[in-house]
Amino acid sequence: MADLLTLYRDNANRAHADADAATLDNVRDRNLRAAHAWEQMADRIDRTERARAAREPHGDPALQSMQSTAP
């Protein structure tokens, strides 16, 4: 998911740059809305990854139990 996080952050930065370069108000506003949406998606993924890491510091416990019982 780190690749997805990077993609979302890059898209947000690109939308901000497009907003800065826009000469029309509606285009600037559209790009700012897009940047905000990309930032929200990136933040959501970041929070999810952090929560998952805190909850499962050594990986998925179900997967570990399956691996430990394998012959």
C-alpha positions as CSV (number, residue, x, y, z in Angstrom):
1,M,0.0,0.0,0.0
2,A,3.0,2.3,0.3
3,D,3.0,2.6,-3.5
4,L,-0.6,3.6,-3.4
5,L,0.1,6.2,-0.7
6,T,3.0,7.6,-2.8
7,L,0.7,7.7,-5.9
8,Y,-2.0,9.6,-4.0
9,R,0.5,12.1,-2.5
10,D,2.0,12.6,-6.0
11,N,-1.5,13.2,-7.5
12,A,-2.3,15.7,-4.7
13,N,1.0,17.6,-5.4
14,R,0.2,17.6,-9.2
15,A,-3.3,18.9,-8.5
16,H,-1.9,21.7,-6.3
17,A,0.6,22.6,-9.1
18,D,-2.2,22.7,-11.6
19,A,-4.3,24.9,-9.3
20,D,-1.4,27.3,-9.0
21,A,-1.0,27.5,-12.7
22,A,-4.7,27.9,-13.5
23,T,-5.9,31.2,-14.8
24,L,-9.6,30.5,-14.5
25,D,-11.2,30.4,-11.1
26,N,-13.3,27.4,-11.8
27,V,-10.3,25.4,-13.0
28,R,-8.3,26.5,-9.9
29,D,-11.2,25.5,-7.6
30,R,-11.6,22.1,-9.4
31,N,-7.9,21.3,-8.9
32,L,-8.0,22.4,-5.3
33,R,-10.9,20.1,-4.7
34,A,-9.1,17.3,-6.4
35,A,-6.0,17.9,-4.3
36,H,-8.0,17.8,-1.2
37,A,-9.6,14.5,-2.2
38,W,-6.2,12.9,-3.0
39,E,-4.9,14.1,0.3
40,Q,-7.9,12.6,2.2
41,M,-7.4,9.3,0.4
42,A,-3.7,9.3,1.2
43,D,-4.4,10.2,4.9
44,R,-6.9,7.4,5.1
45,I,-4.4,4.8,3.8
46,D,-1.7,6.1,6.1
47,R,-4.0,5.8,9.1
48,T,-5.1,2.3,8.1
49,E,-1.4,1.2,7.7
50,R,-0.5,2.6,11.1
51,A,-3.5,1.0,12.8
52,R,-2.7,-2.3,11.2
53,A,0.9,-2.1,12.3
54,A,0.0,-1.3,15.8
55,R,-2.6,-4.1,15.9
56,E,-0.5,-6.7,14.3
57,P,3.2,-5.9,14.9
58,H,4.4,-9.3,13.7
59,G,2.0,-9.8,10.8
60,D,-1.3,-11.5,10.4
61,P,-1.9,-13.8,13.5
62,A,-4.2,-16.0,11.5
63,L,-1.5,-16.6,8.9
64,Q,1.1,-17.2,11.6
65,S,-1.1,-19.9,13.3
66,M,-1.6,-21.6,10.0
67,Q,2.1,-21.6,9.3
68,S,3.0,-23.0,12.8
69,T,0.6,-25.9,12.4
70,A,1.8,-26.9,9.0
71,P,3.6,-30.3,8.9
